[in-house]
Amino acid sequence: VFHGRILARRVVGQETRYEVEVRARYRQRFPLVSREYLWVPNTCGCPALREGGE
């Protein structure tokens, strides 16, 4: 679990890749670097992520 800011968004086939700046980590289970990629299927019912948003 982490808190981050969306830096960029790119649609690749059936998925969208978000470049995320990691601001805070809440669980230390997996190592994270200051920037990560988050892949989301285009058919996901998730709330929309906007560039510049947190």
PAZALO-201075 format. One record per residue: x negated, y, z negated of N, C-alpha, C in turn; residue number from 1. Coordinates in steps of 0.02 Angstrom, whole numbers, padded with zeros to 5 digits. Example, Ala and Ser with C-alpha at 12.3 -4.5 7.8 and 13.67 -1.06 7.14 Angstrom:
<pts>
- n_c1  n_c2  n_c3  ca_c1  ca_c2  ca_c3  c_c1  c_c2  c_c3  n
- -00660  -00284  -00390  -00615  -00225  -00390  -00660  -00165  -00390  1 .
- -00642  -00112  -00354  -00684  -00053  -00357  -00645  00002  -00394  2 .
</pts>
This chain:
<pts>
- n_c1  n_c2  n_c3  ca_c1  ca_c2  ca_c3  c_c1  c_c2  c_c3  n
- -00043  -00058  00000  00000  00000  00000  -00045  00061  00000  1 .
- -00029  00109  00045  -00070  00170  00047  -00027  00230  00068  2 .
- -00052  00288  00053  -00022  00352  00074  -00067  00380  00128  3 .
- -00038  00400  00184  -00079  00425  00238  -00043  00478  00280  4 .
- -00080  00506  00327  -00054  00556  00373  -00062  00530  00443  5 .
- -00010  00536  00485  -00012  00513  00554  -00052  00563  00595  6 .
- -00106  00540  00627  -00148  00584  00668  -00129  00581  00742  7 .
- -00112  00521  00766  -00097  00512  00837  -00051  00453  00846  8 .
- -00017  00453  00903  00030  00399  00920  00019  00380  00993  9 .
- 00019  00314  01007  00010  00291  01075  00052  00228  01086  10 .
- 00093  00229  01138  00134  00171  01155  00092  00124  01199  11 .
- 00088  00060  01178  00050  00009  01214  00097  -00051  01223  12 .
- 00125  -00057  01283  00170  -00113  01296  00232  -00110  01252  13 .
- 00243  -00163  01214  00302  -00169  01171  00290  -00142  01101  14 .
- 00232  -00112  01089  00214  -00088  01022  00190  -00015  01025  15 .
- 00192  00017  00968  00165  00085  00961  00108  00082  00911  16 .
- 00051  00112  00930  -00007  00115  00886  -00012  00185  00856  17 .
- -00015  00187  00790  -00023  00250  00755  -00093  00252  00725  18 .
- -00127  00309  00734  -00191  00319  00700  -00175  00356  00635  19 .
- -00196  00327  00579  -00177  00353  00514  -00239  00372  00474  20 .
- -00237  00431  00443  -00289  00452  00396  -00267  00429  00327  21 .
- -00305  00385  00296  -00287  00359  00230  -00304  00412  00178  22 .
- -00254  00432  00138  -00264  00483  00086  -00271  00452  00017  23 .
- -00232  00400  00003  -00235  00368  -00063  -00217  00295  -00055  24 .
- -00250  00252  -00094  -00235  00180  -00094  -00205  00163  -00162  25 .
- -00152  00122  -00161  -00119  00105  -00223  -00132  00033  -00245  26 .
- -00151  -00009  -00200  -00171  -00077  -00217  -00237  -00090  -00182  27 .
- -00282  -00122  -00215  -00349  -00132  -00189  -00359  -00201  -00159  28 .
- -00306  -00233  -00135  -00311  -00302  -00110  -00352  -00307  -00045  29 .
- -00347  -00258  -00002  -00382  -00260  00062  -00425  -00197  00069  30 .
- -00485  -00204  00095  -00527  -00144  00104  -00498  -00100  00160  31 .
- -00495  -00036  00148  -00472  00012  00198  -00526  00065  00208  32 .
- -00532  00090  00269  -00577  00145  00283  -00535  00209  00286  33 .
- -00567  00266  00296  -00531  00330  00295  -00481  00337  00352  34 .
- -00491  00300  00407  -00443  00299  00462  -00427  00228  00481  35 .
- -00363  00214  00490  -00340  00147  00507  -00291  00152  00565  36 .
- -00280  00096  00599  -00228  00092  00650  -00170  00052  00622  37 .
- -00110  00075  00634  -00049  00042  00613  -00009  00026  00675  38 .
- 00005  -00040  00687  00043  -00062  00745  00114  -00075  00725  39 .
- 00162  -00048  00762  00234  -00056  00748  00269  -00078  00812  40 .
- 00309  -00132  00809  00348  -00152  00869  00398  -00097  00887  41 .
- 00407  -00086  00952  00454  -00035  00975  00526  -00051  00957  42 .
- 00542  -00114  00942  00609  -00134  00924  00621  -00132  00849  43 .
- 00572  -00108  00812  00577  -00104  00739  00632  -00055  00718  44 .
- 00670  -00072  00666  00721  -00027  00640  00693  00021  00588  45 .
- 00628  00030  00588  00594  00073  00539  00609  00147  00553  46 .
- 00603  00190  00503  00610  00262  00515  00556  00286  00563  47 .
- 00571  00335  00602  00522  00362  00650  00463  00394  00614  48 .
- 00403  00381  00639  00342  00412  00612  00323  00468  00659  49 .
- 00308  00526  00632  00291  00585  00673  00218  00604  00662  50 .
- 00185  00627  00716  00117  00651  00710  00115  00709  00662  51 .
- 00066  00709  00618  00060  00762  00568  00100  00748  00505  52 .
- 00145  00699  00508  00186  00682  00450  00149  00637  00402  53 .
- 00175  00632  00341  00146  00588  00290  00194  00533  00273  54 .
</pts>
